[in-house]
Amino acid sequence: MFLSTEGFPQAHQILGIVNATSHLAMPSEAIDSFESMDQLFSDVQEKMKLRASEKGADGIVEVRFTTDVANMQVAPKFLVLTGYGTMIKFIK
């Protein structure tokens, strides 16, 4: 299973779109520690690979990520990362 931000030149069938989201609570004492976003990328990529694999895909192309910081009034901030892409299966 592979992920790519580009298309794939080999003949393939499009199986649909896959997406995944992960979040992380940022306690007030670590409010500026955005390096925690690195773990979110790994989590989202693994979720996308698992979901695409379950659909019989060989890979995911045109992968994109969106980030958001959700501010809560009574709780810490949440870092939210969503990834999405197109599942493909190679034509043999």
mmCIF file as gemmi writes it, N, C-alpha and C atoms, coordinates in Angstrom:
data_model
loop_
_atom_site.group_PDB
_atom_site.id
_atom_site.type_symbol
_atom_site.label_atom_id
_atom_site.label_alt_id
_atom_site.label_comp_id
_atom_site.label_asym_id
_atom_site.label_entity_id
_atom_site.label_seq_id
_atom_site.pdbx_PDB_ins_code
_atom_site.Cartn_x
_atom_site.Cartn_y
_atom_site.Cartn_z
_atom_site.occupancy
_atom_site.B_iso_or_equiv
_atom_site.pdbx_formal_charge
_atom_site.auth_seq_id
_atom_site.auth_asym_id
_atom_site.pdbx_PDB_model_num
ATOM 1 N N . MET Axp A 1 ? 0.855 -1.175 0 1 0 ? 1 A 1
ATOM 2 C CA . MET Axp A 1 ? 0 0 0 1 0 ? 1 A 1
ATOM 3 C C . MET Axp A 1 ? 0.894 1.229 0 1 0 ? 1 A 1
ATOM 4 N N . PHE Axp A 2 ? 0.605 2.157 -0.89 1 0 ? 2 A 1
ATOM 5 C CA . PHE Axp A 2 ? 1.384 3.385 -0.947 1 0 ? 2 A 1
ATOM 6 C C . PHE Axp A 2 ? 0.454 4.592 -0.95 1 0 ? 2 A 1
ATOM 7 N N . LEU Axp A 3 ? 1.006 5.724 -0.557 1 0 ? 3 A 1
ATOM 8 C CA . LEU Axp A 3 ? 0.318 7.004 -0.632 1 0 ? 3 A 1
ATOM 9 C C . LEU Axp A 3 ? 1.172 7.935 -1.471 1 0 ? 3 A 1
ATOM 10 N N . SER Axp A 4 ? 0.52 8.734 -2.297 1 0 ? 4 A 1
ATOM 11 C CA . SER Axp A 4 ? 1.249 9.68 -3.138 1 0 ? 4 A 1
ATOM 12 C C . SER Axp A 4 ? 0.458 10.978 -3.26 1 0 ? 4 A 1
ATOM 13 N N . THR Axp A 5 ? 1.167 12.076 -3.298 1 0 ? 5 A 1
ATOM 14 C CA . THR Axp A 5 ? 0.506 13.364 -3.51 1 0 ? 5 A 1
ATOM 15 C C . THR Axp A 5 ? 0.301 13.638 -4.998 1 0 ? 5 A 1
ATOM 16 N N . GLU Axp A 6 ? 0.805 12.749 -5.842 1 0 ? 6 A 1
ATOM 17 C CA . GLU Axp A 6 ? 0.679 12.882 -7.295 1 0 ? 6 A 1
ATOM 18 C C . GLU Axp A 6 ? -0.19 11.755 -7.842 1 0 ? 6 A 1
ATOM 19 N N . GLY Axp A 7 ? -0.494 11.832 -9.122 1 0 ? 7 A 1
ATOM 20 C CA . GLY Axp A 7 ? -1.196 10.753 -9.794 1 0 ? 7 A 1
ATOM 21 C C . GLY Axp A 7 ? -0.237 9.59 -10.011 1 0 ? 7 A 1
ATOM 22 N N . PHE Axp A 8 ? -0.708 8.533 -10.67 1 0 ? 8 A 1
ATOM 23 C CA . PHE Axp A 8 ? 0.146 7.373 -10.916 1 0 ? 8 A 1
ATOM 24 C C . PHE Axp A 8 ? 0.051 7.02 -12.391 1 0 ? 8 A 1
ATOM 25 N N . PRO Axp A 9 ? 1.2 6.916 -13.095 1 0 ? 9 A 1
ATOM 26 C CA . PRO Axp A 9 ? 1.186 6.745 -14.55 1 0 ? 9 A 1
ATOM 27 C C . PRO Axp A 9 ? 0.776 5.353 -15.03 1 0 ? 9 A 1
ATOM 28 N N . GLN Axp A 10 ? 0.812 4.344 -14.187 1 0 ? 10 A 1
ATOM 29 C CA . GLN Axp A 10 ? 0.453 2.983 -14.585 1 0 ? 10 A 1
ATOM 30 C C . GLN Axp A 10 ? -1.061 2.861 -14.718 1 0 ? 10 A 1
ATOM 31 N N . ALA Axp A 11 ? -1.521 1.97 -15.608 1 0 ? 11 A 1
ATOM 32 C CA . ALA Axp A 11 ? -2.956 1.748 -15.791 1 0 ? 11 A 1
ATOM 33 C C . ALA Axp A 11 ? -3.58 1.307 -14.469 1 0 ? 11 A 1
ATOM 34 N N . HIS Axp A 12 ? -4.701 1.954 -14.116 1 0 ? 12 A 1
ATOM 35 C CA . HIS Axp A 12 ? -5.343 1.644 -12.847 1 0 ? 12 A 1
ATOM 36 C C . HIS Axp A 12 ? -6.842 1.936 -12.911 1 0 ? 12 A 1
ATOM 37 N N . GLN Axp A 13 ? -7.54 1.339 -11.969 1 0 ? 13 A 1
ATOM 38 C CA . GLN Axp A 13 ? -8.974 1.56 -11.809 1 0 ? 13 A 1
ATOM 39 C C . GLN Axp A 13 ? -9.176 2.42 -10.567 1 0 ? 13 A 1
ATOM 40 N N . ILE Axp A 14 ? -10.041 3.412 -10.637 1 0 ? 14 A 1
ATOM 41 C CA . ILE Axp A 14 ? -10.347 4.255 -9.494 1 0 ? 14 A 1
ATOM 42 C C . ILE Axp A 14 ? -11.424 3.571 -8.661 1 0 ? 14 A 1
ATOM 43 N N . LEU Axp A 15 ? -11.158 3.403 -7.374 1 0 ? 15 A 1
ATOM 44 C CA . LEU Axp A 15 ? -12.1 2.729 -6.478 1 0 ? 15 A 1
ATOM 45 C C . LEU Axp A 15 ? -12.925 3.696 -5.638 1 0 ? 15 A 1
ATOM 46 N N . GLY Axp A 16 ? -12.55 4.952 -5.617 1 0 ? 16 A 1
ATOM 47 C CA . GLY Axp A 16 ? -13.291 5.936 -4.83 1 0 ? 16 A 1
ATOM 48 C C . GLY Axp A 16 ? -12.373 6.739 -3.93 1 0 ? 16 A 1
ATOM 49 N N . ILE Axp A 17 ? -12.983 7.518 -3.09 1 0 ? 17 A 1
ATOM 50 C CA . ILE Axp A 17 ? -12.251 8.41 -2.188 1 0 ? 17 A 1
ATOM 51 C C . ILE Axp A 17 ? -12.166 7.787 -0.808 1 0 ? 17 A 1
ATOM 52 N N . VAL Axp A 18 ? -11.032 7.956 -0.168 1 0 ? 18 A 1
ATOM 53 C CA . VAL Axp A 18 ? -10.854 7.508 1.206 1 0 ? 18 A 1
ATOM 54 C C . VAL Axp A 18 ? -10.442 8.72 2.04 1 0 ? 18 A 1
ATOM 55 N N . ASN Axp A 19 ? -10.891 8.749 3.283 1 0 ? 19 A 1
ATOM 56 C CA . ASN Axp A 19 ? -10.485 9.843 4.164 1 0 ? 19 A 1
ATOM 57 C C . ASN Axp A 19 ? -10.311 9.32 5.577 1 0 ? 19 A 1
ATOM 58 N N . ALA Axp A 20 ? -9.615 10.085 6.386 1 0 ? 20 A 1
ATOM 59 C CA . ALA Axp A 20 ? -9.426 9.755 7.796 1 0 ? 20 A 1
ATOM 60 C C . ALA Axp A 20 ? -9.125 11.038 8.553 1 0 ? 20 A 1
ATOM 61 N N . THR Axp A 21 ? -9.513 11.056 9.821 1 0 ? 21 A 1
ATOM 62 C CA . THR Axp A 21 ? -9.279 12.217 10.686 1 0 ? 21 A 1
ATOM 63 C C . THR Axp A 21 ? -8.706 11.746 12.008 1 0 ? 21 A 1
ATOM 64 N N . SER Axp A 22 ? -7.822 12.55 12.55 1 0 ? 22 A 1
ATOM 65 C CA . SER Axp A 22 ? -7.27 12.287 13.876 1 0 ? 22 A 1
ATOM 66 C C . SER Axp A 22 ? -7.158 13.622 14.596 1 0 ? 22 A 1
ATOM 67 N N . HIS Axp A 23 ? -7.223 13.591 15.921 1 0 ? 23 A 1
ATOM 68 C CA . HIS Axp A 23 ? -7.121 14.842 16.675 1 0 ? 23 A 1
ATOM 69 C C . HIS Axp A 23 ? -6.3 14.621 17.935 1 0 ? 23 A 1
ATOM 70 N N . LEU Axp A 24 ? -5.852 15.72 18.486 1 0 ? 24 A 1
ATOM 71 C CA . LEU Axp A 24 ? -5.021 15.693 19.68 1 0 ? 24 A 1
ATOM 72 C C . LEU Axp A 24 ? -5.382 16.896 20.544 1 0 ? 24 A 1
ATOM 73 N N . ALA Axp A 25 ? -5.666 16.652 21.809 1 0 ? 25 A 1
ATOM 74 C CA . ALA Axp A 25 ? -5.961 17.745 22.743 1 0 ? 25 A 1
ATOM 75 C C . ALA Axp A 25 ? -4.658 18.417 23.144 1 0 ? 25 A 1
ATOM 76 N N . MET Axp A 26 ? -4.654 19.729 23.13 1 0 ? 26 A 1
ATOM 77 C CA . MET Axp A 26 ? -3.482 20.507 23.526 1 0 ? 26 A 1
ATOM 78 C C . MET Axp A 26 ? -3.754 21.137 24.888 1 0 ? 26 A 1
ATOM 79 N N . PRO Axp A 27 ? -3.13 20.6 25.956 1 0 ? 27 A 1
ATOM 80 C CA . PRO Axp A 27 ? -3.323 21.214 27.271 1 0 ? 27 A 1
ATOM 81 C C . PRO Axp A 27 ? -2.771 22.64 27.279 1 0 ? 27 A 1
ATOM 82 N N . SER Axp A 28 ? -3.278 23.445 28.165 1 0 ? 28 A 1
ATOM 83 C CA . SER Axp A 28 ? -2.908 24.866 28.176 1 0 ? 28 A 1
ATOM 84 C C . SER Axp A 28 ? -1.402 25.081 28.369 1 0 ? 28 A 1
ATOM 85 N N . GLU Axp A 29 ? -0.729 24.2 29.08 1 0 ? 29 A 1
ATOM 86 C CA . GLU Axp A 29 ? 0.715 24.391 29.283 1 0 ? 29 A 1
ATOM 87 C C . GLU Axp A 29 ? 1.528 24.036 28.035 1 0 ? 29 A 1
ATOM 88 N N . ALA Axp A 30 ? 0.928 23.361 27.073 1 0 ? 30 A 1
ATOM 89 C CA . ALA Axp A 30 ? 1.636 22.981 25.853 1 0 ? 30 A 1
ATOM 90 C C . ALA Axp A 30 ? 0.962 23.593 24.632 1 0 ? 30 A 1
ATOM 91 N N . ILE Axp A 31 ? 0.363 24.728 24.792 1 0 ? 31 A 1
ATOM 92 C CA . ILE Axp A 31 ? -0.468 25.329 23.762 1 0 ? 31 A 1
ATOM 93 C C . ILE Axp A 31 ? 0.286 25.668 22.473 1 0 ? 31 A 1
ATOM 94 N N . ASP Axp A 32 ? 1.6 25.873 22.568 1 0 ? 32 A 1
ATOM 95 C CA . ASP Axp A 32 ? 2.385 26.215 21.376 1 0 ? 32 A 1
ATOM 96 C C . ASP Axp A 32 ? 3.196 25.036 20.851 1 0 ? 32 A 1
ATOM 97 N N . SER Axp A 33 ? 2.931 23.844 21.298 1 0 ? 33 A 1
ATOM 98 C CA . SER Axp A 33 ? 3.732 22.701 20.878 1 0 ? 33 A 1
ATOM 99 C C . SER Axp A 33 ? 3.1 21.988 19.693 1 0 ? 33 A 1
ATOM 100 N N . PHE Axp A 34 ? 3.189 22.645 18.554 1 0 ? 34 A 1
ATOM 101 C CA . PHE Axp A 34 ? 2.565 22.131 17.347 1 0 ? 34 A 1
ATOM 102 C C . PHE Axp A 34 ? 3.376 21.019 16.691 1 0 ? 34 A 1
ATOM 103 N N . GLU Axp A 35 ? 4.558 20.698 17.212 1 0 ? 35 A 1
ATOM 104 C CA . GLU Axp A 35 ? 5.304 19.567 16.661 1 0 ? 35 A 1
ATOM 105 C C . GLU Axp A 35 ? 4.552 18.256 16.895 1 0 ? 35 A 1
ATOM 106 N N . SER Axp A 36 ? 3.558 18.28 17.787 1 0 ? 36 A 1
ATOM 107 C CA . SER Axp A 36 ? 2.709 17.109 18.011 1 0 ? 36 A 1
ATOM 108 C C . SER Axp A 36 ? 1.935 16.74 16.748 1 0 ? 36 A 1
ATOM 109 N N . MET Axp A 37 ? 1.839 17.663 15.816 1 0 ? 37 A 1
ATOM 110 C CA . MET Axp A 37 ? 1.137 17.422 14.556 1 0 ? 37 A 1
ATOM 111 C C . MET Axp A 37 ? 1.794 16.273 13.784 1 0 ? 37 A 1
ATOM 112 N N . ASP Axp A 38 ? 3.101 16.05 13.983 1 0 ? 38 A 1
ATOM 113 C CA . ASP Axp A 38 ? 3.795 14.971 13.283 1 0 ? 38 A 1
ATOM 114 C C . ASP Axp A 38 ? 3.137 13.62 13.546 1 0 ? 38 A 1
ATOM 115 N N . GLN Axp A 39 ? 2.773 13.349 14.791 1 0 ? 39 A 1
ATOM 116 C CA . GLN Axp A 39 ? 2.136 12.08 15.128 1 0 ? 39 A 1
ATOM 117 C C . GLN Axp A 39 ? 0.764 11.964 14.474 1 0 ? 39 A 1
ATOM 118 N N . LEU Axp A 40 ? 0.065 13.078 14.358 1 0 ? 40 A 1
ATOM 119 C CA . LEU Axp A 40 ? -1.243 13.05 13.704 1 0 ? 40 A 1
ATOM 120 C C . LEU Axp A 40 ? -1.121 12.62 12.245 1 0 ? 40 A 1
ATOM 121 N N . PHE Axp A 41 ? -0.073 13.092 11.555 1 0 ? 41 A 1
ATOM 122 C CA . PHE Axp A 41 ? 0.133 12.699 10.158 1 0 ? 41 A 1
ATOM 123 C C . PHE Axp A 41 ? 0.311 11.187 10.057 1 0 ? 41 A 1
ATOM 124 N N . SER Axp A 42 ? 1.108 10.612 10.941 1 0 ? 42 A 1
ATOM 125 C CA . SER Axp A 42 ? 1.316 9.157 10.934 1 0 ? 42 A 1
ATOM 126 C C . SER Axp A 42 ? 0.007 8.422 11.194 1 0 ? 42 A 1
ATOM 127 N N . ASP Axp A 43 ? -0.759 8.892 12.167 1 0 ? 43 A 1
ATOM 128 C CA . ASP Axp A 43 ? -2.039 8.258 12.499 1 0 ? 43 A 1
ATOM 129 C C . ASP Axp A 43 ? -3.003 8.282 11.316 1 0 ? 43 A 1
ATOM 130 N N . VAL Axp A 44 ? -3.135 9.439 10.694 1 0 ? 44 A 1
ATOM 131 C CA . VAL Axp A 44 ? -4.064 9.592 9.57 1 0 ? 44 A 1
ATOM 132 C C . VAL Axp A 44 ? -3.622 8.732 8.387 1 0 ? 44 A 1
ATOM 133 N N . GLN Axp A 45 ? -2.332 8.703 8.107 1 0 ? 45 A 1
ATOM 134 C CA . GLN Axp A 45 ? -1.844 7.883 6.995 1 0 ? 45 A 1
ATOM 135 C C . GLN Axp A 45 ? -2.131 6.406 7.23 1 0 ? 45 A 1
ATOM 136 N N . GLU Axp A 46 ? -1.911 5.934 8.443 1 0 ? 46 A 1
ATOM 137 C CA . GLU Axp A 46 ? -2.175 4.524 8.759 1 0 ? 46 A 1
ATOM 138 C C . GLU Axp A 46 ? -3.667 4.194 8.647 1 0 ? 46 A 1
ATOM 139 N N . LYS Axp A 47 ? -4.524 5.099 9.112 1 0 ? 47 A 1
ATOM 140 C CA . LYS Axp A 47 ? -5.969 4.885 8.995 1 0 ? 47 A 1
ATOM 141 C C . LYS Axp A 47 ? -6.384 4.824 7.521 1 0 ? 47 A 1
ATOM 142 N N . MET Axp A 48 ? -5.833 5.723 6.704 1 0 ? 48 A 1
ATOM 143 C CA . MET Axp A 48 ? -6.168 5.737 5.282 1 0 ? 48 A 1
ATOM 144 C C . MET Axp A 48 ? -5.715 4.447 4.606 1 0 ? 48 A 1
ATOM 145 N N . LYS Axp A 49 ? -4.505 3.99 4.928 1 0 ? 49 A 1
ATOM 146 C CA . LYS Axp A 49 ? -3.994 2.749 4.339 1 0 ? 49 A 1
ATOM 147 C C . LYS Axp A 49 ? -4.876 1.562 4.707 1 0 ? 49 A 1
ATOM 148 N N . LEU Axp A 50 ? -5.274 1.492 5.96 1 0 ? 50 A 1
ATOM 149 C CA . LEU Axp A 50 ? -6.118 0.392 6.425 1 0 ? 50 A 1
ATOM 150 C C . LEU Axp A 50 ? -7.461 0.394 5.705 1 0 ? 50 A 1
ATOM 151 N N . ARG Axp A 51 ? -8.093 1.55 5.614 1 0 ? 51 A 1
ATOM 152 C CA . ARG Axp A 51 ? -9.407 1.648 4.959 1 0 ? 51 A 1
ATOM 153 C C . ARG Axp A 51 ? -9.311 1.319 3.472 1 0 ? 51 A 1
ATOM 154 N N . ALA Axp A 52 ? -8.253 1.798 2.815 1 0 ? 52 A 1
ATOM 155 C CA . ALA Axp A 52 ? -8.078 1.522 1.389 1 0 ? 52 A 1
ATOM 156 C C . ALA Axp A 52 ? -7.782 0.04 1.164 1 0 ? 52 A 1
ATOM 157 N N . SER Axp A 53 ? -6.994 -0.546 2.027 1 0 ? 53 A 1
ATOM 158 C CA . SER Axp A 53 ? -6.672 -1.973 1.928 1 0 ? 53 A 1
ATOM 159 C C . SER Axp A 53 ? -7.932 -2.819 2.061 1 0 ? 53 A 1
ATOM 160 N N . GLU Axp A 54 ? -8.818 -2.432 2.968 1 0 ? 54 A 1
ATOM 161 C CA . GLU Axp A 54 ? -10.082 -3.148 3.152 1 0 ? 54 A 1
ATOM 162 C C . GLU Axp A 54 ? -10.965 -3.094 1.905 1 0 ? 54 A 1
ATOM 163 N N . LYS Axp A 55 ? -10.774 -2.075 1.074 1 0 ? 55 A 1
ATOM 164 C CA . LYS Axp A 55 ? -11.545 -1.926 -0.169 1 0 ? 55 A 1
ATOM 165 C C . LYS Axp A 55 ? -10.834 -2.565 -1.365 1 0 ? 55 A 1
ATOM 166 N N . GLY Axp A 56 ? -9.658 -3.172 -1.12 1 0 ? 56 A 1
ATOM 167 C CA . GLY Axp A 56 ? -8.927 -3.838 -2.186 1 0 ? 56 A 1
ATOM 168 C C . GLY Axp A 56 ? -8.02 -2.931 -3 1 0 ? 56 A 1
ATOM 169 N N . ALA Axp A 57 ? -7.728 -1.753 -2.5 1 0 ? 57 A 1
ATOM 170 C CA . ALA Axp A 57 ? -6.876 -0.803 -3.228 1 0 ? 57 A 1
ATOM 171 C C . ALA Axp A 57 ? -5.404 -1.196 -3.14 1 0 ? 57 A 1
ATOM 172 N N . ASP Axp A 58 ? -4.663 -0.828 -4.162 1 0 ? 58 A 1
ATOM 173 C CA . ASP Axp A 58 ? -3.211 -1.011 -4.159 1 0 ? 58 A 1
ATOM 174 C C . ASP Axp A 58 ? -2.503 0.235 -3.647 1 0 ? 58 A 1
ATOM 175 N N . GLY Axp A 59 ? -3.17 1.374 -3.736 1 0 ? 59 A 1
ATOM 176 C CA . GLY Axp A 59 ? -2.559 2.613 -3.29 1 0 ? 59 A 1
ATOM 177 C C . GLY Axp A 59 ? -3.57 3.746 -3.239 1 0 ? 59 A 1
ATOM 178 N N . ILE Axp A 60 ? -3.096 4.884 -2.766 1 0 ? 60 A 1
ATOM 179 C CA . ILE Axp A 60 ? -3.91 6.095 -2.676 1 0 ? 60 A 1
ATOM 180 C C . ILE Axp A 60 ? -3.118 7.218 -3.325 1 0 ? 60 A 1
ATOM 181 N N . VAL Axp A 61 ? -3.736 7.889 -4.29 1 0 ? 61 A 1
ATOM 182 C CA . VAL Axp A 61 ? -3.067 8.974 -5.009 1 0 ? 61 A 1
ATOM 183 C C . VAL Axp A 61 ? -3.779 10.295 -4.747 1 0 ? 61 A 1
ATOM 184 N N . GLU Axp A 62 ? -3.097 11.364 -5.155 1 0 ? 62 A 1
ATOM 185 C CA . GLU Axp A 62 ? -3.633 12.723 -4.981 1 0 ? 62 A 1
ATOM 186 C C . GLU Axp A 62 ? -4.002 12.991 -3.517 1 0 ? 62 A 1
ATOM 187 N N . VAL Axp A 63 ? -3.169 12.512 -2.598 1 0 ? 63 A 1
ATOM 188 C CA . VAL Axp A 63 ? -3.427 12.665 -1.165 1 0 ? 63 A 1
ATOM 189 C C . VAL Axp A 63 ? -3.265 14.125 -0.766 1 0 ? 63 A 1
ATOM 190 N N . ARG Axp A 64 ? -4.197 14.606 0.022 1 0 ? 64 A 1
ATOM 191 C CA . ARG Axp A 64 ? -4.182 15.971 0.547 1 0 ? 64 A 1
ATOM 192 C C . ARG Axp A 64 ? -4.502 15.92 2.037 1 0 ? 64 A 1
ATOM 193 N N . PHE Axp A 65 ? -4.015 16.931 2.745 1 0 ? 65 A 1
ATOM 194 C CA . PHE Axp A 65 ? -4.262 17.035 4.181 1 0 ? 65 A 1
ATOM 195 C C . PHE Axp A 65 ? -4.794 18.42 4.499 1 0 ? 65 A 1
ATOM 196 N N . THR Axp A 66 ? -5.69 18.481 5.458 1 0 ? 66 A 1
ATOM 197 C CA . THR Axp A 66 ? -6.153 19.765 5.983 1 0 ? 66 A 1
ATOM 198 C C . THR Axp A 66 ? -5.935 19.759 7.486 1 0 ? 66 A 1
ATOM 199 N N . THR Axp A 67 ? -5.568 20.899 8.01 1 0 ? 67 A 1
ATOM 200 C CA . THR Axp A 67 ? -5.339 21.032 9.447 1 0 ? 67 A 1
ATOM 201 C C . THR Axp A 67 ? -6.278 22.087 10.015 1 0 ? 67 A 1
ATOM 202 N N . ASP Axp A 68 ? -6.588 21.91 11.273 1 0 ? 68 A 1
ATOM 203 C CA . ASP Axp A 68 ? -7.442 22.877 11.943 1 0 ? 68 A 1
ATOM 204 C C . ASP Axp A 68 ? -7.096 22.872 13.425 1 0 ? 68 A 1
ATOM 205 N N . VAL Axp A 69 ? -7.225 24.018 14.042 1 0 ? 69 A 1
ATOM 206 C CA . VAL Axp A 69 ? -7.099 24.123 15.491 1 0 ? 69 A 1
ATOM 207 C C . VAL Axp A 69 ? -8.477 24.503 16.002 1 0 ? 69 A 1
ATOM 208 N N . ALA Axp A 70 ? -9.094 23.567 16.701 1 0 ? 70 A 1
ATOM 209 C CA . ALA Axp A 70 ? -10.442 23.795 17.236 1 0 ? 70 A 1
ATOM 210 C C . ALA Axp A 70 ? -10.317 24.396 18.628 1 0 ? 70 A 1
ATOM 211 N N . ASN Axp A 71 ? -10.791 25.602 18.786 1 0 ? 71 A 1
ATOM 212 C CA . ASN Axp A 71 ? -10.766 26.27 20.091 1 0 ? 71 A 1
ATOM 213 C C . ASN Axp A 71 ? -12.05 25.969 20.845 1 0 ? 71 A 1
ATOM 214 N N . MET Axp A 72 ? -11.907 25.445 22.03 1 0 ? 72 A 1
ATOM 215 C CA . MET Axp A 72 ? -13.051 25.144 22.873 1 0 ? 72 A 1
ATOM 216 C C . MET Axp A 72 ? -13.07 26.135 24.033 1 0 ? 72 A 1
ATOM 217 N N . GLN Axp A 73 ? -14.236 26.532 24.447 1 0 ? 73 A 1
ATOM 218 C CA . GLN Axp A 73 ? -14.323 27.516 25.53 1 0 ? 73 A 1
ATOM 219 C C . GLN Axp A 73 ? -13.98 26.914 26.889 1 0 ? 73 A 1
ATOM 220 N N . VAL Axp A 74 ? -14.341 25.671 27.117 1 0 ? 74 A 1
ATOM 221 C CA . VAL Axp A 74 ? -14.124 25.084 28.444 1 0 ? 74 A 1
ATOM 222 C C . VAL Axp A 74 ? -13.066 23.982 28.43 1 0 ? 74 A 1
ATOM 223 N N . ALA Axp A 75 ? -12.419 23.779 27.305 1 0 ? 75 A 1
ATOM 224 C CA . ALA Axp A 75 ? -11.423 22.71 27.201 1 0 ? 75 A 1
ATOM 225 C C . ALA Axp A 75 ? -10.204 23.24 26.456 1 0 ? 75 A 1
ATOM 226 N N . PRO Axp A 76 ? -9.145 22.45 26.422 1 0 ? 76 A 1
ATOM 227 C CA . PRO Axp A 76 ? -7.963 22.885 25.669 1 0 ? 76 A 1
ATOM 228 C C . PRO Axp A 76 ? -8.244 22.895 24.167 1 0 ? 76 A 1
ATOM 229 N N . LYS Axp A 77 ? -7.3 23.436 23.418 1 0 ? 77 A 1
ATOM 230 C CA . LYS Axp A 77 ? -7.415 23.421 21.965 1 0 ? 77 A 1
ATOM 231 C C . LYS Axp A 77 ? -7.234 21.992 21.459 1 0 ? 77 A 1
ATOM 232 N N . PHE Axp A 78 ? -7.822 21.722 20.31 1 0 ? 78 A 1
ATOM 233 C CA . PHE Axp A 78 ? -7.638 20.44 19.655 1 0 ? 78 A 1
ATOM 234 C C . PHE Axp A 78 ? -6.967 20.675 18.311 1 0 ? 78 A 1
ATOM 235 N N . LEU Axp A 79 ? -5.902 19.936 18.048 1 0 ? 79 A 1
ATOM 236 C CA . LEU Axp A 79 ? -5.32 19.907 16.714 1 0 ? 79 A 1
ATOM 237 C C . LEU Axp A 79 ? -6.079 18.839 15.954 1 0 ? 79 A 1
ATOM 238 N N . VAL Axp A 80 ? -6.579 19.172 14.775 1 0 ? 80 A 1
ATOM 239 C CA . VAL Axp A 80 ? -7.353 18.235 13.975 1 0 ? 80 A 1
ATOM 240 C C . VAL Axp A 80 ? -6.702 18.128 12.6 1 0 ? 80 A 1
ATOM 241 N N . LEU Axp A 81 ? -6.458 16.901 12.173 1 0 ? 81 A 1
ATOM 242 C CA . LEU Axp A 81 ? -5.865 16.664 10.86 1 0 ? 81 A 1
ATOM 243 C C . LEU Axp A 81 ? -6.76 15.698 10.094 1 0 ? 81 A 1
ATOM 244 N N . THR Axp A 82 ? -7.111 16.07 8.873 1 0 ? 82 A 1
ATOM 245 C CA . THR Axp A 82 ? -7.9 15.213 7.997 1 0 ? 82 A 1
ATOM 246 C C . THR Axp A 82 ? -7.099 14.97 6.726 1 0 ? 82 A 1
ATOM 247 N N . GLY Axp A 83 ? -7.061 13.725 6.311 1 0 ? 83 A 1
ATOM 248 C CA . GLY Axp A 83 ? -6.399 13.362 5.056 1 0 ? 83 A 1
ATOM 249 C C . GLY Axp A 83 ? -7.404 12.722 4.127 1 0 ? 83 A 1
ATOM 250 N N . TYR Axp A 84 ? -7.231 12.923 2.824 1 0 ? 84 A 1
ATOM 251 C CA . TYR Axp A 84 ? -8.12 12.299 1.85 1 0 ? 84 A 1
ATOM 252 C C . TYR Axp A 84 ? -7.375 12.081 0.548 1 0 ? 84 A 1
ATOM 253 N N . GLY Axp A 85 ? -7.84 11.119 -0.213 1 0 ? 85 A 1
ATOM 254 C CA . GLY Axp A 85 ? -7.208 10.815 -1.49 1 0 ? 85 A 1
ATOM 255 C C . GLY Axp A 85 ? -8.058 9.838 -2.284 1 0 ? 85 A 1
ATOM 256 N N . THR Axp A 86 ? -7.572 9.475 -3.453 1 0 ? 86 A 1
ATOM 257 C CA . THR Axp A 86 ? -8.286 8.578 -4.368 1 0 ? 86 A 1
ATOM 258 C C . THR Axp A 86 ? -7.656 7.192 -4.314 1 0 ? 86 A 1
ATOM 259 N N . MET Axp A 87 ? -8.474 6.196 -3.99 1 0 ? 87 A 1
ATOM 260 C CA . MET Axp A 87 ? -7.994 4.805 -3.958 1 0 ? 87 A 1
ATOM 261 C C . MET Axp A 87 ? -7.906 4.278 -5.389 1 0 ? 87 A 1
ATOM 262 N N . ILE Axp A 88 ? -6.802 3.569 -5.686 1 0 ? 88 A 1
ATOM 263 C CA . ILE Axp A 88 ? -6.655 2.965 -7.015 1 0 ? 88 A 1
ATOM 264 C C . ILE Axp A 88 ? -6.269 1.49 -6.872 1 0 ? 88 A 1
ATOM 265 N N . LYS Axp A 89 ? -6.616 0.745 -7.908 1 0 ? 89 A 1
ATOM 266 C CA . LYS Axp A 89 ? -6.229 -0.661 -8.024 1 0 ? 89 A 1
ATOM 267 C C . LYS Axp A 89 ? -5.58 -0.812 -9.392 1 0 ? 89 A 1
ATOM 268 N N . PHE Axp A 90 ? -4.402 -1.434 -9.423 1 0 ? 90 A 1
ATOM 269 C CA . PHE Axp A 90 ? -3.701 -1.621 -10.692 1 0 ? 90 A 1
ATOM 270 C C . PHE Axp A 90 ? -4.44 -2.6 -11.594 1 0 ? 90 A 1
ATOM 271 N N . ILE Axp A 91 ? -4.423 -2.299 -12.873 1 0 ? 91 A 1
ATOM 272 C CA . ILE Axp A 91 ? -5.003 -3.195 -13.882 1 0 ? 91 A 1
ATOM 273 C C . ILE Axp A 91 ? -3.875 -4.083 -14.366 1 0 ? 91 A 1
ATOM 274 N N . LYS Axp A 92 ? -4.047 -5.365 -14.227 1 0 ? 92 A 1
ATOM 275 C CA . LYS Axp A 92 ? -2.998 -6.322 -14.588 1 0 ? 92 A 1
ATOM 276 C C . LYS Axp A 92 ? -3.111 -6.692 -16.041 1 0 ? 92 A 1
